[in-house]
Amino acid sequence: MKKILIASALMLSCGSVFAQTNNELTSKEKNQGWKLLFDGTTTAGWHNYLKPSAGPAWSVTDGVLSLNPSVKDGRGDIVTDGEYENFELSIDWNISDEGNSGIMFLVHEDKAFDNTYVTGPEYQLLDDKKAEDNKQANHLAGSLYDIIAPSKEVEKPAGQWNHTVIRLKDGELTFWLNGVQTVKTHLWDANWAELVAKSKFKGWKGFAEFHKGHISLQDHGYKVSFRNIKIRQL
């Protein structure tokens, strides 16, 4: 019995040593082509939209990138320095009570467009239970904002970590939330044109027109945190 207990203790110890750490890639992920978009310590690789760097409102503490809306300097959405076309994005997020935020993609950074959401479709992040913007199904967490409602509500409560995957390959777009597929559609076909025509984005010049662009994390006035931000090109 003593030998069994010692062996079990060693297994638990080894498990804790080899468990994946936040903001790091495993050997398997590296071989699959994953790259970190957040190094766990700085805002390197990100900048405020139409600005040269990320402002003080976006900061890193204990391996977590957060927006603090009480810090007035440097407010606004941040975007990746790089642009992406066919990709798979993996990211953990944690929203505050009543919180609202989003992940935009295919964002075209140009002074002709005053914000990220003008060109970039949005994966909605929301406190589904308490947020003011929870009245429409296509505004809930895991939705393609104002266009397609999530197939199932699987968001964890505010204050807990959620896991999102966004995959875009040759126009085929798929969302996952906490391991559940919530959206699947195809950009730029006739059906897509109909969906956009029924949304608030009808007639918006530039919306979802660019096939390559930046990834963006939204400042919607609520605290929101991110970790394990990684991407691979497809």
KOLPAVO-856501 format. One record per residue: y negated, x, z negated of N, C-alpha, C, O, CB in turn; residue in three letters; residue number from 1. Coordinates in steps of 0.05 Angstrom, whole numbers, plus 5000, padded with zeros to 4 digits. Each point is the difference from the previous one (the first is absolute). Glycine has a CB too. Layout:
> n.north/n.east/n.up/ca.north/ca.east/ca.up/c.north/c.east/c.up/o.north/o.east/o.up/cb.north/cb.east/cb.up/aa/i
> Y/X/Z/Y/X/Z/Y/X/Z/Y/X/Z/Y/X/Z/ala/NUM
...
//
This chain:
> n.north/n.east/n.up/ca.north/ca.east/ca.up/c.north/c.east/c.up/o.north/o.east/o.up/cb.north/cb.east/cb.up/aa/i
> 5024/5017/5000/4976/4983/5000/4975/5017/5000/4980/4995/5014/5045/4969/4961/met/1
> 4976/5059/5009/4977/5017/4998/4993/5012/5027/4977/5003/5008/5034/5007/4945/lys/2
> 5011/4998/5062/4996/5012/5026/4988/4980/5020/4983/5007/5016/5055/5024/4976/lys/3
> 4970/4944/5006/4990/4979/5017/4970/4996/4995/4984/4997/5019/5061/4981/4982/ile/4
> 4948/5021/4973/4971/4996/4993/4983/5023/5010/4978/4996/5010/5036/4978/4950/leu/5
> 4997/5051/5038/4985/5023/5009/4996/4999/5031/4979/5005/5010/5039/5022/4952/ile/6
> 5004/4966/5052/4999/4998/5029/4980/4978/5008/4985/5004/5020/5062/5011/4983/ala/7
> 4952/4963/4983/4982/4978/5007/4971/5009/4995/4982/4994/5016/5053/4972/4971/ser/8
> 4961/5049/4992/4973/5010/4994/4990/5019/5022/4977/4999/5008/5032/4996/4943/ala/9
> 5010/5022/5058/4993/5019/5022/4993/4985/5026/4982/5007/5014/5048/5027/4965/leu/10
> 4985/4944/5027/4995/4985/5024/4973/4986/4998/4985/5000/5020/5064/4993/4986/met/11
> 4944/4996/4971/4974/4988/4996/4978/5020/5003/4979/4995/5012/5041/4970/4958/leu/12
> 4985/5059/5019/4980/5021/5001/4995/5008/5029/4977/5004/5009/5036/5012/4946/ser/13
> 5009/4988/5060/4998/5008/5028/4986/4978/5016/4984/5006/5018/5057/5022/4978/cys/14
> 4965/4947/4998/4988/4978/5014/4970/5000/4996/4985/4994/5019/5056/4979/4975/gly/15
> 4950/5033/4982/4971/5000/4995/4987/5023/5014/4977/4998/5009/5030/4980/4947/ser/16
> 5008/5045/5046/4988/5023/5014/4997/4995/5030/4980/5007/5012/5040/5023/4953/val/17
> 5000/4957/5047/5000/4997/5028/4989/4973/5010/4999/4995/5024/5040/5035/4977/phe/18
> 4952/4953/4981/4987/4975/5008/4975/5007/5016/4986/5019/4994/5032/4956/4965/ala/19
> 4977/5009/5061/4976/5005/5017/4975/4996/4984/4996/4981/4986/5030/5005/5055/gln/20
> 4956/5033/4963/4974/4999/4987/4979/4986/5018/5002/5002/5024/5009/5040/4950/thr/21
> 4970/4944/5014/4980/4987/5016/4984/5021/5016/4996/5022/4991/5001/4941/4974/asn/22
> 4995/5028/5059/4983/5016/5017/5013/5025/5010/4987/5020/5005/4974/4961/4972/asn/23
> 5066/5019/5025/5015/5022/5011/5020/4989/5020/5009/4977/4998/4985/5051/4960/glu/24
> 5014/4989/5061/5020/4992/5020/5026/5013/4993/5002/5023/4992/4962/4972/5043/leu/25
> 5058/4990/4969/5026/5011/4997/5007/5016/5025/4986/4998/5021/5029/4964/4949/thr/26
> 5006/5054/5029/5009/5015/5023/5007/4981/5023/4995/5005/5023/5022/5032/4947/ser/27
> 4996/4940/5023/5007/4980/5020/4976/4989/5014/4999/4997/5024/5042/4992/4949/lys/28
> 4938/5004/5011/4976/4989/5012/4986/5021/5018/4990/4993/5021/5004/4978/4939/glu/29
> 5006/5054/5032/4988/5020/5017/5015/5003/5026/4988/5002/5021/4997/5023/4938/lys/30
> 5041/4973/5040/5016/5001/5024/4996/4976/5018/5003/5002/5024/5031/5025/4951/asn/31
> 4959/4951/5013/4995/4975/5015/4971/4999/5012/4993/4982/5014/5040/4995/4956/gln/32
> 4951/5043/5023/4973/5002/5011/4978/4988/4983/4978/4997/5010/5044/5002/5033/gly/33
> 4984/4995/4932/4979/4989/4983/4980/5021/4992/5007/5023/4997/5026/4943/4986/trp/34
> 4942/5026/5015/4978/5017/4991/4984/4985/4978/4997/4976/5002/5000/5047/5044/lys/35
> 4995/4992/4934/4983/4988/4979/4972/4996/5010/4988/5017/5012/5041/5004/4953/leu/36
> 4960/4955/5029/4971/4995/5005/4984/5003/4975/4975/4998/5001/5038/4971/5036/leu/37
> 5000/5035/4940/4987/5003/4975/5015/5021/4984/5024/4998/4996/4959/4954/5004/phe/38
> 5002/5070/4992/5013/5022/4988/5005/4997/4970/5012/5017/4987/4967/5011/5047/asp/39
> 5011/4950/4954/5004/4994/4972/4979/5012/4981/5000/4994/4977/5047/5005/5034/gly/40
> 4935/5017/5000/4980/5013/4983/4971/4997/5011/4981/5001/4984/5055/5031/5002/thr/41
> 4961/4964/5040/4973/4999/5011/4999/4978/5021/5020/4987/5007/4973/5063/4985/thr/42
> 4983/4945/5018/4996/4981/5022/5000/5014/5027/4990/4989/5020/4983/4982/4949/thr/43
> 5037/5053/5032/5002/5015/5026/5015/4984/5020/5020/4987/4994/4978/5056/4981/ala/44
> 4991/4957/5050/5012/4984/5021/4989/4972/5004/5008/4986/5018/5032/5040/4974/gly/45
> 4941/4967/4990/4987/4974/5001/4970/5003/4999/4990/5019/4989/5050/4960/4988/trp/46
> 4946/5001/5035/4971/5000/4998/4991/4971/5001/5013/4983/5012/4983/5062/5010/his/47
> 4981/4949/4966/4988/4974/5003/4994/4994/5030/4992/5019/5014/4988/4984/4939/asn/48
> 5024/4973/5055/4995/4992/5028/4972/5008/5008/4980/4993/4987/5052/4969/5009/tyr/49
> 4966/5053/5026/4975/5010/5012/4986/5020/4982/4976/5005/5003/5020/4952/5020/leu/50
> 5019/5054/4958/4989/5021/4982/5017/5025/5002/5023/4999/5010/4959/4966/4958/lys/51
> 5008/5058/5023/5016/5025/5003/5022/5004/4980/5019/5015/5005/4941/5004/5014/pro/52
> 5038/4967/4958/5020/5004/4979/5003/4975/4983/4985/4981/5003/5004/5068/4995/ser/53
> 5030/4951/4984/5004/4977/4981/4980/5003/4977/4997/5021/4988/5052/4975/5025/ala/54
> 4938/4982/4980/4980/5000/4979/5013/4998/4972/5024/4995/4998/4944/4985/5034/gly/55
> 5015/5023/4947/5010/5001/4973/5013/4974/4990/5015/5000/4981/4949/5032/5010/pro/56
> 5031/4945/5023/5012/4975/4992/5031/5002/5004/5015/4985/4987/4943/4989/5025/ala/57
> 5051/5043/5006/5028/5005/5004/5007/5026/4986/4990/5021/5006/5010/4955/5039/trp/58
> 5018/5022/4936/5007/5024/4984/5030/5001/4995/5015/4980/5004/4940/5019/4975/ser/59
> 5055/5024/5011/5028/5004/4995/5004/5007/4971/4988/5018/4989/5019/4997/5058/val/60
> 5011/4970/4940/5008/5005/4972/5030/4997/4997/5011/4980/5008/4944/5004/4976/thr/61
> 5057/5036/5005/5029/4999/4995/5016/4993/5024/5019/4984/4999/4971/5004/4954/asp/62
> 5003/5023/5070/5015/4996/5024/4996/4973/5014/5016/4992/5016/5017/5038/4964/gly/63
> 4945/4956/5012/4994/4974/5011/4972/5000/5012/4981/5009/4987/5050/4969/4980/val/64
> 4967/5013/5058/4974/4997/5014/4989/4972/4994/5014/4980/5007/4999/5053/5029/leu/65
> 4964/4965/4953/4989/4973/4992/4971/4997/5009/4985/5018/5002/5046/4982/4959/ser/66
> 4963/4974/5044/4972/4992/5004/4990/4989/4974/5012/4982/4988/4995/5008/5061/leu/67
> 4971/5021/4941/4987/4990/4976/4974/4986/5008/4981/5014/5005/5040/5023/4966/asn/68
> 4979/4937/5031/4976/4986/5010/4976/5002/4982/4978/4993/5009/5053/4976/5013/pro/69
> 4972/5040/4953/4977/5003/4983/4984/5025/5006/4978/5003/4991/5047/4972/4974/ser/70
> 4988/5043/5051/4985/5024/5009/4987/4993/5026/5013/4995/5020/5020/5037/4958/val/71
> 4941/4967/5022/4985/4991/5024/4998/5020/5022/4997/4993/5023/4977/4978/4946/lys/72
> 5027/5055/5024/4998/5021/5020/5026/5003/5015/5021/5004/4988/4944/5020/4983/asp/73
> 5033/4975/5055/5024/5004/5017/5017/4976/5003/5024/5003/5006/4974/5043/4979/gly/74
> 4991/4931/5012/5016/4975/5004/5005/4997/5030/4987/5012/5017/4993/4967/4941/arg/75
> 5040/5004/5048/5006/4994/5028/5029/5008/5006/5013/5014/4985/4939/4992/5028/gly/76
> 5058/4984/5010/5027/5006/5009/5003/5030/5006/4981/5012/5010/5024/4941/5008/asp/77
> 5018/5058/4977/5006/5027/5008/5021/4999/5023/5016/4981/5002/4974/5037/4952/ile/78
> 5009/5002/5063/5018/5002/5023/5012/5027/5001/4989/5020/4990/4984/4946/5035/val/79
> 5050/5036/4988/5013/5026/5004/4984/5017/5020/4987/4989/5018/5058/4990/4973/thr/80
> 4956/5047/5005/4987/5017/5019/5014/4998/5028/4987/5002/5020/5000/5030/4942/asp/81
> 5039/4964/5037/5015/4999/5025/5002/4971/5011/4995/4981/4986/5031/5059/4999/gly/82
> 4982/4958/5040/5005/4974/5013/5030/4998/5007/5013/5020/5005/4939/4979/5013/glu/83
> 5057/4976/4982/5029/4996/5005/5004/4977/5019/4985/4980/5001/5025/5037/4953/tyr/84
> 5012/4985/5062/5006/4980/5020/5027/4987/4993/5000/4978/4989/4974/5048/5046/glu/85
> 5048/4986/4971/5026/4990/4992/5007/5014/4974/5003/5024/4999/5012/4967/5050/asn/86
> 4989/4993/4930/5003/5013/4974/5015/4981/4980/5003/4976/5005/4955/5050/5003/phe/87
> 5051/4986/4971/5010/4985/4977/4986/5010/4975/5001/5024/4994/5044/4968/5028/glu/88
> 4941/4990/4964/4985/5007/4976/5014/4989/4975/5008/4977/5000/4949/5023/5027/leu/89
> 5046/5016/4953/5012/4992/4975/4980/5006/4978/4988/5021/4999/5059/4988/5017/ser/90
> 4948/4971/4966/4979/5003/4980/5006/4982/4976/5009/4977/5003/4958/5035/5033/ile/91
> 5027/4998/4940/5001/4984/4975/4971/4992/4993/4982/5015/5003/5061/5008/4981/asp/92
> 4955/4952/5006/4973/4991/4992/5002/4983/4975/5020/4987/4993/4965/5014/5054/trp/93
> 4992/4998/4938/4998/4986/4975/4973/4987/4999/4979/5014/4999/5053/5018/4977/asn/94
> 4967/4942/5023/4975/4985/5001/4992/4990/4972/5018/4994/4983/4992/4992/5064/ile/95
> 4965/5012/4947/4990/4990/4974/5001/4970/4999/5004/4987/5021/4967/5053/4975/ser/96
> 5026/4948/4981/4999/4971/4997/4978/4989/5018/4978/5010/5001/5038/4993/4951/asp/97
> 4991/4976/5063/4982/4986/5019/4993/5018/5024/4983/4993/5015/4999/4980/4947/glu/98
> 5032/5049/5040/4993/5020/5020/5006/4993/5029/5017/4983/5006/4991/5049/4959/gly/99
> 4977/4981/5053/5002/4995/5028/4995/5027/5014/4980/5013/4994/5005/4938/5002/asn/100
> 5032/5057/5022/4996/5024/5016/5017/4998/5025/5011/4979/5006/4980/5049/4952/ser/101
> 5012/4994/5057/5016/4998/5024/5004/5028/5012/4987/5019/4992/4995/4936/5016/gly/102
> 5037/5046/5010/5005/5025/5015/4996/4993/5029/5014/4984/5012/5020/5033/4954/ile/103
> 4945/4995/5046/4995/4996/5028/5012/5023/5016/5004/5022/4990/4953/4954/4999/met/104
> 5050/5018/5036/5011/5020/5018/4989/4996/5028/4988/4979/5006/5054/5023/4966/phe/105
> 4961/5018/5045/4988/5000/5027/4970/4997/4998/4987/4988/5017/5055/4993/5002/leu/106
> 4946/5031/4960/4971/4998/4996/4986/5020/5018/5006/5024/5000/5001/4962/4952/val/107
> 4975/5004/5064/4984/5016/5018/4974/5007/4986/4983/4982/4996/5038/4997/5046/his/108
> 4975/5046/4952/4976/5009/4985/4978/5006/5019/5000/5020/5014/5028/4998/4949/glu/109
> 4952/4964/5037/4978/5002/5019/4977/4985/4989/5003/4979/4988/5028/5025/5052/asp/110
> 4944/5007/4963/4977/4987/4989/4995/4972/5013/4985/4984/4989/4995/5061/5003/lys/111
> 5033/4950/5030/4998/4973/5013/5013/4979/4983/4995/4976/5003/5004/5045/5042/ala/112
> 5019/4987/4936/5014/4982/4983/4993/5006/4971/5006/5022/4990/5032/4973/5044/phe/113
> 4950/4987/4952/4989/5006/4973/5020/5001/4978/4993/5008/4978/4966/4972/5038/asp/114
> 5066/5012/4989/5020/5001/4979/5028/5003/5011/5004/4996/5024/4966/4976/4947/asn/115
> 5048/5036/5012/5028/5005/5010/5013/4975/5010/5015/5001/5020/4988/5036/4947/thr/116
> 4993/4940/5020/5014/4976/5007/4990/4988/5027/5012/4981/5010/4995/5010/4942/tyr/117
> 4972/5019/5059/4990/4990/5025/5020/5006/5022/5004/4985/5019/4948/5020/4966/val/118
> 5061/5019/5013/5019/5008/5021/5029/5000/4989/5019/4997/5016/4945/5030/5005/thr/119
> 5039/4977/4953/5027/5004/4990/5013/4975/4988/4989/4988/4981/4997/5058/5010/gly/120
> 5038/4946/5018/5015/4979/4987/5006/5008/4971/5001/5024/4994/5019/4961/5051/pro/121
> 4985/4995/4938/5003/5006/4971/5026/4990/4989/5008/4977/5004/4943/5021/4993/glu/122
> 5062/5019/4988/5022/4993/4982/4987/4993/4974/4988/5017/4987/5046/5014/5036/tyr/123
> 4968/4944/4969/4986/4990/4976/5013/5009/4974/5024/4998/4996/4961/4963/5031/gln/124
> 4998/5049/4955/5008/5006/4972/4984/4980/4982/4976/4998/5002/5034/5052/5009/leu/125
> 5005/4936/4972/4986/4979/4984/5016/4995/4974/5024/5003/4999/4959/4976/5044/leu/126
> 5002/5013/4937/5012/4987/4976/5004/4971/5008/4981/4984/4996/4997/5049/4970/asp/127
> 5046/4960/5043/5005/4973/5011/4995/4978/4979/4993/4978/5007/5040/5043/5024/asp/128
> 4970/4986/4944/4998/4979/4979/4971/4994/4993/4994/4976/4995/5050/5039/4987/lys/129
> 4939/5005/5017/4973/4996/4989/4977/5005/5019/4977/4992/4994/5043/5020/4963/lys/130
> 4985/5001/5065/4978/5007/5018/4988/4974/5012/5014/4981/5006/5008/5063/5004/ala/131
> 4952/4957/4994/4986/4977/5012/5010/4994/5028/5001/4977/5009/4959/5035/4964/glu/132
> 5048/5009/5042/5008/4997/5028/5030/4995/5002/5014/5013/5016/4948/5017/4998/asp/133
> 5048/4952/4970/5029/4994/5000/5007/4972/5009/5022/4989/4996/4983/5043/4967/asn/134
> 4976/4955/5051/5003/4972/5008/5015/4997/5026/5012/4979/5005/4946/5011/4970/lys/135
> 5040/5030/5042/5014/4999/5026/5025/5018/5000/4998/5022/4989/4958/4968/5034/gln/136
> 5065/5001/4988/5025/5015/5000/4996/5027/5015/5012/5020/4993/5015/4938/5005/ala/137
> 4957/5041/5024/4996/5025/5015/4979/5018/4988/4990/5018/5014/5025/4957/5027/asn/138
> 4978/5020/4934/4983/5018/4984/5014/5012/4977/4989/5016/4985/4972/4957/5029/his/139
> 5065/5021/4983/5015/5010/4977/5011/5028/5005/5000/5010/5022/5013/4943/4967/leu/140
> 4995/5061/4989/5010/5027/5002/5024/5001/5020/5018/4984/4999/4967/5025/4954/ala/141
> 5014/5011/5064/5021/5004/5020/4995/4985/5026/5016/5002/5018/5014/5003/4945/gly/142
> 4947/4981/5039/4993/4986/5025/4986/5019/5019/4990/5021/4992/5006/4936/4983/ser/143
> 5004/5035/5050/4982/5012/5020/4975/4983/4998/4999/4978/5011/5039/5040/5021/leu/144
> 4942/4993/4954/4979/4983/4990/4987/4981/5020/4991/5008/5021/5000/5029/4948/tyr/145
> 5009/4938/5023/4989/4977/5015/5013/4995/5027/4991/4985/5016/4966/5026/4962/asp/146
> 5066/5002/5026/5015/4996/5025/5028/4990/4996/5008/4980/5011/4964/5056/5009/ile/147
> 5044/4978/4963/5027/4992/4995/5006/5001/4970/4996/5021/4987/5018/4996/5059/ile/148
> 4996/4961/4943/5007/4999/4972/5026/5015/4995/5016/5003/5018/4961/4952/4978/ala/149
> 5026/5056/4979/5025/5013/4994/5024/4981/5000/4997/4976/4992/4978/5057/4981/pro/150
> 5048/4976/5036/5023/4983/5001/5010/4991/4973/5013/4980/4996/5000/5043/5046/ser/151
> 4980/4994/4938/5008/4994/4972/4980/5013/4982/4990/5022/5006/5059/4975/5007/lys/152
> 4946/4991/4964/4982/5011/4980/5016/5018/4981/5016/4990/4984/4953/4970/5019/glu/153
> 5028/5066/4999/5016/5019/4984/4982/5020/4986/5010/5021/4990/5028/4973/5042/val/154
> 4936/5000/4966/4982/5019/4987/5006/5001/4970/5006/4979/4988/4959/5012/5046/glu/155
> 5034/5033/4954/5002/5003/4972/4973/4994/4987/4979/5004/5013/5058/5030/4992/lys/156
> 4962/4957/4970/4975/4992/4987/4979/5023/5000/5007/5023/5001/5019/4944/4972/pro/157
> 4949/5025/5024/4978/5020/4998/5007/5019/4977/5009/4992/4979/4957/4974/5039/ala/158
> 5028/5059/4987/5006/5021/4980/5027/5013/5004/5005/5021/4987/4967/4954/4982/gly/159
> 5045/5015/5049/5025/5012/5006/4999/5012/5028/4985/4992/5017/5039/4976/4952/gln/160
> 4993/5052/5035/5001/5013/5026/5016/4984/5021/5022/4991/4994/4974/5053/4983/trp/161
> 4992/4954/5046/5013/4988/5024/5005/5021/5021/4986/5020/5001/4992/4935/4989/asn/162
> 5041/5041/5027/5006/5019/5021/4998/4986/5027/5012/4980/5005/5019/5046/4964/his/163
> 4953/4986/5048/4995/4990/5027/5009/5019/5022/4997/5024/4997/4964/4950/4984/thr/164
> 5049/5015/5040/5006/5015/5025/4988/4985/5023/5003/4976/5003/5040/5043/4977/val/165
> 4943/4996/5037/4989/4990/5025/5011/5016/5022/4998/5025/5000/4959/4960/4978/ile/166
> 5056/5002/5042/5012/5014/5022/4989/4989/5026/5000/4976/5005/5042/5033/4969/arg/167
> 4947/5009/5043/4990/4992/5026/5012/5018/5021/4997/5024/5000/4960/4959/4980/leu/168
> 5057/5005/5039/5013/5015/5021/4997/4985/5027/5011/4979/5003/5022/5041/4964/lys/169
> 4951/4991/5051/4996/4989/5027/4992/4970/4998/5009/4983/5015/5025/5049/5003/asp/170
> 4948/4963/4963/4989/4973/4996/5016/4982/4981/4989/4980/4991/4994/5025/5055/gly/171
> 5042/5002/4948/5015/4984/4982/4993/5007/4971/5003/5023/4992/5035/4974/5041/glu/172
> 4952/4983/4953/4989/5005/4973/5017/4986/4979/5007/4976/5003/4947/5027/5016/leu/173
> 5054/5012/4960/5016/4989/4979/4989/5008/4973/4993/5023/4996/5047/4978/5033/thr/174
> 4958/4979/4953/4991/5005/4972/5024/4996/4981/5016/4982/5004/4936/5004/5007/phe/175
> 5049/5031/4968/5018/4995/4978/4984/5001/4974/4981/5015/4998/5058/5005/5028/trp/176
> 4970/4964/4954/4989/5001/4973/5023/5000/4981/5016/4981/4999/4941/4996/5015/leu/177
> 5045/5044/4970/5021/5003/4980/5028/4995/5012/5017/4987/4988/4950/4998/4977/asn/178
> 5036/5027/5059/5026/4999/5013/5006/4975/5016/5022/4998/5012/4993/5030/4952/gly/179
> 4966/4953/5037/5004/4975/5015/4982/5000/5024/4976/5005/4998/5037/4971/4960/val/180
> 4998/5018/5065/4984/4998/5024/4982/4975/4998/5011/4978/4997/5024/5046/5031/gln/181
> 4939/4979/4974/4982/4978/4997/4987/4991/5026/4992/4977/5003/5000/5038/4951/thr/182
> 5005/5003/5065/4987/4994/5026/5014/5015/5022/5008/5024/4997/4948/4968/4980/val/183
> 5048/4995/5046/5008/5014/5024/4987/4986/5024/5003/4976/5003/5041/5038/4976/lys/184
> 4943/5002/5037/4986/4989/5023/4997/5023/5021/5007/5022/4995/4969/4943/4976/thr/185
> 5012/5028/5051/4994/5019/5021/4971/4999/5007/4990/4979/5008/5058/5018/5010/his/186
> 4939/5026/4980/4972/5001/5007/4996/5000/5031/5017/5010/5015/4974/5015/4942/leu/187
> 4987/4964/5051/4990/5002/5027/5015/4984/5021/4996/5005/5024/4989/5040/4963/trp/188
> 5032/4937/5005/5012/4982/5020/4987/4973/4999/4980/4996/4985/5064/5028/5011/asp/189
> 4966/4957/5019/4987/4973/5002/5000/4986/4973/4981/4987/4993/5033/5010/5056/ala/190
> 5008/5005/4937/5002/4987/4974/4980/5012/4980/4988/4985/4984/5061/5006/5025/asn/191
> 4948/5035/4993/4980/5013/4982/4972/4990/5006/4984/4995/4981/5045/5046/5017/trp/192
> 4964/4956/5027/4974/4989/5007/4996/4972/4989/4978/4994/4991/5023/5034/5051/ala/193
> 5020/4956/4958/4998/4973/4988/4996/5001/4970/4984/4985/4989/5045/4998/5048/glu/194
> 4985/5035/4950/4998/5003/4971/4971/5008/4992/4988/4989/4982/5061/5023/5015/leu/195
> 4941/5008/5017/4972/5009/4994/4980/4978/5006/4981/4997/4985/5033/5050/5026/val/196
> 4991/4938/5010/4981/4978/5007/4999/4979/4979/4980/4985/4998/5030/5024/5049/ala/197
> 5011/4988/4936/5001/4981/4979/4990/5011/4973/4999/4986/4980/5039/4992/5043/lys/198
> 4954/5047/4977/4992/5013/4975/4969/5004/4999/4986/4993/5019/5059/5030/4980/ser/199
> 4946/4988/4979/4972/5006/4996/4990/5022/5019/4976/5003/5004/5028/4983/4949/lys/200
> 5016/5028/5060/4993/5022/5017/4995/4992/5029/4996/5017/5017/5030/5012/4952/phe/201
> 4976/4946/5036/4995/4990/5027/4973/5009/5010/4979/4995/4987/5051/4965/5004/lys/202
> 4970/5053/5032/4975/5008/5012/4988/5026/4989/4979/5009/5008/5013/4944/5000/gly/203
> 5023/5060/4973/4990/5025/4989/5004/5023/5020/5023/5006/5006/4986/4977/4946/trp/204
> 4970/5028/5058/5003/5022/5019/5012/5024/4986/4989/5010/4980/4971/4973/5046/lys/205
> 5062/5027/4984/5012/5024/4990/5023/4995/4981/5016/5018/4994/4941/5003/5011/gly/206
> 5046/4954/4985/5022/4995/4981/5027/5004/5012/5007/4987/5019/4963/4981/4957/phe/207
> 5046/5050/5012/5028/5005/5008/5002/5007/5030/5021/4995/5012/4994/4974/4952/ala/208
> 4964/5042/5047/5000/5007/5028/5009/5029/5005/5008/5008/5022/4956/4959/4986/glu/209
> 5034/5050/4971/5006/5028/5003/5029/5006/4993/5010/4990/4979/4942/5021/5011/phe/210
> 5061/5004/5026/5029/5005/4996/5005/5025/4983/5023/5007/4994/4986/4972/5050/his/211
> 4969/5034/4947/5002/5023/4982/4976/5000/4982/4978/4993/5008/5048/5033/5026/lys/212
> 4978/4981/4941/4977/5000/4981/5008/5010/4973/5022/5009/4995/4959/4953/5030/gly/213
> 4999/5036/4957/5003/5009/4972/5014/4979/4983/5000/4977/5006/4958/5051/5000/his/214
> 5054/4982/4972/5009/4983/4978/4978/4998/4980/4986/5020/4995/5063/4994/5012/ile/215
> 4946/4962/4982/4978/4997/4981/5009/4985/4975/5017/4982/5001/4952/5017/5038/ser/216
> 5020/5010/4938/5004/4986/4975/4973/4986/4993/4979/5013/5000/5057/5021/4984/leu/217
> 4966/4941/5009/4976/4983/4998/4988/5000/4972/5013/4998/4980/5006/4974/5056/gln/218
> 4955/5029/4964/4983/4994/4977/4991/4971/5002/4982/4994/5015/5003/5055/4980/asp/219
> 5028/4934/4989/4992/4971/5000/4987/4992/4974/4998/4977/4993/5040/5014/5039/his/220
> 4954/5030/4953/4985/4994/4975/5018/4998/4975/4990/4993/4979/4977/4985/5049/gly/221
> 5059/5028/4975/5018/4998/4977/5015/5027/4998/5004/5014/5020/5002/4936/4986/tyr/222
> 5002/5057/4969/5015/5024/4997/5027/4998/5014/5014/4979/4997/4963/5030/4959/lys/223
> 5030/5011/5058/5026/5001/5014/5009/5030/5000/4984/5018/5003/5006/4940/5026/val/224
> 5036/5046/4968/5011/5027/4998/5023/5004/5020/5013/4981/5007/4973/5021/4944/ser/225
> 5017/5023/5057/5020/5007/5020/5014/5026/4992/4989/5017/4987/4985/4959/5049/phe/226
> 5051/5026/4973/5015/5025/4997/5022/5001/5021/5005/4980/5014/4985/5022/4936/arg/227
> 5023/5021/5052/5023/5002/5019/4992/4991/5028/5014/4984/5013/5018/5010/4949/asn/228
> 4945/5015/5048/4991/4992/5027/5011/5020/5020/4993/5023/5000/4964/4956/4981/ile/229
> 5060/5011/5036/5014/5018/5019/5003/4986/5027/5001/4976/5002/5023/5047/4961/lys/230
> 4977/4993/5058/5001/4989/5027/5018/5017/5018/5002/5024/4996/4951/4957/4999/ile/231
> 5059/5007/5024/5015/5015/5021/4993/4988/5027/4998/4975/5002/5039/5038/4965/arg/232
> 4960/5004/5052/4994/4990/5027/5026/4994/5014/5020/5015/4998/4938/5012/5004/gln/233
> 5043/4951/5013/5024/4990/5013/4999/5006/5030/5019/4993/5014/4985/4971/4951/leu/234
//
